[in-house]
């Protein structure tokens, strides 16, 4: 062994550094990347946002839309009081590569006829994240039938299964999909819970346009990934119709539900351990510096006190006394009481005093006789 006096000197860069901090930094998890905010102008510089508040203008604009995929979304005035019926749909959003229509149906006397035709036509693909609920709500409010609807989270799980694991029907947020495939994040500010029945501010218009436009961009991205696969997934795995408020198969009109037999959910999550199955370990506690006091040798499973008001106070006192004697260090002057309790005696120490109450000496009371069973 080399004597300490002959050890080679440390490198100056290492000697001047803090080795413990280096070890901590190397083991620290990588920080989550920070993405720029999504805005439709970055993807479609020549696009336009059309905010519409009357049915005639809506019919004129919708009649110019060619068949194809469209980002779809709905907005309505939030209700902050629990219970009762939700407010009706206030805004319908449709977007393609160059046009974003923000149709405020709450300001119109009737639902636009052209919009009804586009939504129920299979030539126009309506795509979004978790839009099954939106389609049902649109039928409940305006009796609108929708066809050729695509859930982006199901499409992402179908074409990019190695990345997404878990239950097939579990939704993936639109912002998370944007961060994954576009390296941009959607801003979810106060506009989401604002009033969508009044004249929309510029902030609300940008929020609504970004939502539907990002859905259109993600649909094109995921469809291109599906076309590059050796065996693309069937469209029925992520496409559905909504007829009379019911999710239907796009071809057979039977009941539809999210299902993909080719999807691999990955390993199941670890089972959850119930509180009553947990066993307290044998540990040591230190009541004073330099003095170790062992817990009592009896191993118990702590059962929380029942919240039923009909439980007798005697049962609650006995439970608290048992927990206090089994979990806390045993003082020397109470060793005989605890020993007699564990040996099966009919006596036990009373529970500890409530914090802030005057200190009183513990007393030993005889246990009440057990009730005889009824004949």
Secondary structure as GFF3:
##gff-version 3
##sequence-region A 1 375
A	DSSP	three_ten_helix	4	6	.	.	.	ID=ss1
A	DSSP	alpha_helix	12	15	.	.	.	ID=ss2
A	DSSP	alpha_helix	19	27	.	.	.	ID=ss3
A	DSSP	beta_strand	36	37	.	.	.	ID=ss4
A	DSSP	alpha_helix	40	43	.	.	.	ID=ss5
A	DSSP	beta_strand	48	52	.	.	.	ID=ss6
A	DSSP	alpha_helix	55	62	.	.	.	ID=ss7
A	DSSP	beta_strand	68	76	.	.	.	ID=ss8
A	DSSP	beta_strand	89	95	.	.	.	ID=ss9
A	DSSP	beta_strand	99	103	.	.	.	ID=ss10
A	DSSP	three_ten_helix	105	107	.	.	.	ID=ss11
A	DSSP	alpha_helix	113	120	.	.	.	ID=ss12
A	DSSP	beta_strand	124	128	.	.	.	ID=ss13
A	DSSP	alpha_helix	132	142	.	.	.	ID=ss14
A	DSSP	beta_strand	146	151	.	.	.	ID=ss15
A	DSSP	alpha_helix	152	159	.	.	.	ID=ss16
A	DSSP	alpha_helix	174	181	.	.	.	ID=ss17
A	DSSP	beta_strand	184	185	.	.	.	ID=ss18
A	DSSP	three_ten_helix	190	193	.	.	.	ID=ss19
A	DSSP	alpha_helix	202	227	.	.	.	ID=ss20
A	DSSP	three_ten_helix	235	237	.	.	.	ID=ss21
A	DSSP	beta_strand	239	243	.	.	.	ID=ss22
A	DSSP	beta_strand	246	248	.	.	.	ID=ss23
A	DSSP	three_ten_helix	275	277	.	.	.	ID=ss24
A	DSSP	beta_strand	284	288	.	.	.	ID=ss25
A	DSSP	beta_strand	291	294	.	.	.	ID=ss26
A	DSSP	alpha_helix	313	327	.	.	.	ID=ss27
A	DSSP	three_ten_helix	332	334	.	.	.	ID=ss28
A	DSSP	alpha_helix	335	342	.	.	.	ID=ss29
A	DSSP	beta_strand	347	349	.	.	.	ID=ss30
A	DSSP	beta_strand	364	366	.	.	.	ID=ss31
###
